[in-house]
Amino acid sequence: MDRSRSRKSLVLRRIALWTGLSAAALVLSGAVFVSVFDWNWLKSAVTQRVADASHRDFAIEGDIEGEWRLIPRIAATGIRIGNAPWAGASDMLRVERLEFRIDLVQLIKGSVVLPEVKIVGAEIDLQKNAEGMANWDFSPVSEAGAVAEATKSARRAARVISKIGEVRVRARPRS
């Protein structure tokens, strides 16, 4: 009887030891990852995804930095979004610094929630061409519904832009 108790006790101690060592290794691995993680590793993936989604040139010319927390802070410098092909050579948007926090719990649930967004040094060049197409409409150009959708986008953009900074709006006369 003593033998089976000591054997059970030994097994339980081994299980506890291995569980503790595994937990410690996991915590240590996480700490090492956080300490060596370079946020700039994300630059090419983010640049490509935004360019694909917006159908425009997109660049992060500066660095990306961040702080690991439940709601991490991420900042990027030197951001630019190219203009629509018909709108000229200048960029539609240039931002010196974009800083935001993202709620990871909501992200895991499938929603992008940004509880805080700071934009510093924004230059925005909004234009409409003679056909009424707006350069802030990032959807692929299709039928006549593009003008109606551009108008809706303009109203949404106007609410955000009023808090940003310099905005240039150019409308080409209709022919």
Phi, psi and omega in degrees: 000317177299323181295318181290325177294316181292327178292316176298318180298318179296317179297315179297320178296320179294318178299315179297318179298310181293324177296314179297316179295320179296317179296317179296319179296321179295315178297316180296317178299317178297318179295319179295316179302312181297322183285332182258353183295128176252116183300336179294345174300335182276348189303310184293321179293316180295315180302315181294317181295318180292318179298317179295318183289325184266348183061032180224163171293140178218138179214145168247101187276341179259208181263158169251133177225161182198168176234129179280120175206178176299323173240087186295153174257130179233136180226145177222146180240152177068052181265138175216144176238128181291161181275167173297150183305326182278350190268002179104178188277340183290161176285149175285325183218134171228132180230126177295313182212131174241127180228134179210162172247143180233132181279108184293325179299314179292325179296319178297327178282353177104004179247141174265112179240120178248095183293341180213133177223129176237131178237125181240133175066049180271135170238119184238128180245097181264133182219154168234141178269182183298334179274000179088006178284137182256140181286350178268002174271112185267000180284151178299141182292129176222232190285194182296342179294347181297322181293316179296318179293323178297322179295316177299316179298322181296319179297316179296316182295322182298324179295323180282316186297329182300345181254004190262300186157227185288130178225130174249129179240126178232130175240125178278139180296144178286142181268000000 
